[in-house]
């Protein structure tokens, strides 16, 4: 395991996410791991990430500035604003 330090100036979104997480948990720590299902290669494309997400036990996933949850909602993060999108149909 390697320690990575998140700097506010270089990755503001992740820095703020970890800060918010740290308000509710003992330490604002993110564990980075490969994202794939057993027997499959790691996810590379966004379409594969969405399929893997819905086939896994994962509760939520960030893809660039999009937060996708299994509550049939997706969110676009743009600076300090958050826009909720309703997701309909199968992926």
N, C-alpha and C positions, 0 to 999 in steps of 0.2 A: 504494500500500500504506500502511495506517495501523497504527501500533503500539498495541497494547492491553496494559495491565498487569493481570495477574490478582492479586487480593488474597485472601489466605487467609480473611479474615473474611467476604467477600461471595460467594466461590465456592470453597468448600473442596475440593469434589470435583475441579474442574479444576486447582486449585492443586496438589493432591496428585498428580494424573495427570502434570502437567508436571514435577513434582519427580522422580517415578519415571523418567520418560522421560529427564530430564537426568542420571540416574545411569549411563545406557548410551550416551548420545550427547553430542557436543561442546557442545550448547546445548539447553535445554528450550524449543523453539519450536514453536508450532502455527500452521499456515497454514490460514486460514479461507477457504473457497471455496464456490461454489454446489454443490449435490449434485443432479446430473441427468445423464442420458445424452444423447449428441448428438441434437439435433433435438427434445428434450423440454423442457418448462418445469422450473424448479427444483422440487424436492420440497417439499411442504407438509405432507402428512398422514403419520403413521407407517406406514400400509399402503403408501403409495407409496415410502417410504424403504426398506422391506423388499424390495419388488419391484426397485427400482433397485439395491439392494445385491447381490442374487443375480444380476442381469443384468450386473453390472459386474466389473471386475478388482479391486475393493476387498476387502481381507482382513478387515476388521472395521468395525463401525459402532456408535456410541453413539446410543441413542434414549432420551432422558430418563435414567433410572437403569439402563437395560438395555444390556449389551454383547452384540452379536450377532456371531458368527464363522462362517466357512464350514466349521468342523469339526463341524457339527451340534450345537453347544452354544451356549447363551445364558446370560448371567450377570445377576443382579440385584444392583446395588450399593445398599446401604442403610447409610449411615453408614460404619462401618469394617468391616462384614461383607459377604461376597460369597457369594451362593447360586447354584450351578450348576443350570441347567434343561436337560433333554434336549429337543431339538426333533425332532418326528417329522412326516412328511408334507410336502406342498407348501404354499406360502404363496399 
